[in-house]
Amino acid sequence: MISTKDFSALPDRKKLQSICKAISVLDAILCQEWEYRYYSYNNKWADHEEVFEMRDGSGDQMLILFLRDGCVINGFAHEYKQPDKKALTQKMPSVFDEFILGEPVKSIGTTFCLWTTENEGWKTGDIGNNKDRSEEMLNIFDGNPQTYIDWAAEYFENDGIQAEALMKIYSGQTLTKEMVLTIVDNVEDWEQLKDDLNKIGYPYYFE
């Protein structure tokens, strides 16, 4: 299990970004109403910046910033006391300061923080013995489509998702209508799905 106490299994930036896009695509297919989704992705957050977001609807939230040469994860578990942020971000590269110390992260809060650059693996600051719910939030990034299937069966009450379709999306294959319809029986608004995929930056062909 991935957590701030053991993040050796957390994938590198490029693989993590691929997983984030994949599960955001799946959420967009399973739920066309953005406000009810758990995972979402914005590939035009700012110039050369892309952001993945997790919201559980109960107050817990995670934001991941992807830069060309680095990545930083901010997690917030509303039931836990926030640790000292200076300690938590000790030795964090300054390239992440604006995101982690500014808005919207400042207003959301921080119970854990992890970062990586092209030259170094994943790191975190002084986490002490604080509880941060990082294991529950980060486990989805293990790269195993079955992890998403098990999660979606509970969250979306959909236990009919086929692993084959998910494996194609996890590998970044161009999404087709046929692939979509192996995940859901129908799509109410294909134009909305196209807009979502454009925002994620995921390839599709619906002709």
Secondary structure, 3 states (H helix, E strand, C coil): CCECCECCCCCCHHHHHHHHHHHHHHHHHHCCCHHHCCEEEEEEEECCEEEEEEECCCCCEEEEEEECCEEEEEEECCCCCCCCHHHHCCCCCHHHHHHHHCCCHHHHCCCEEEEEECCEEEECCCCCCCCCCHHHHHHHHHCCHHHHHHHHHHHCCCCCCCHHHHHHHHCCCCEEHHHHCCCCCCCCCHHHHHHHHHHHCCCEECC
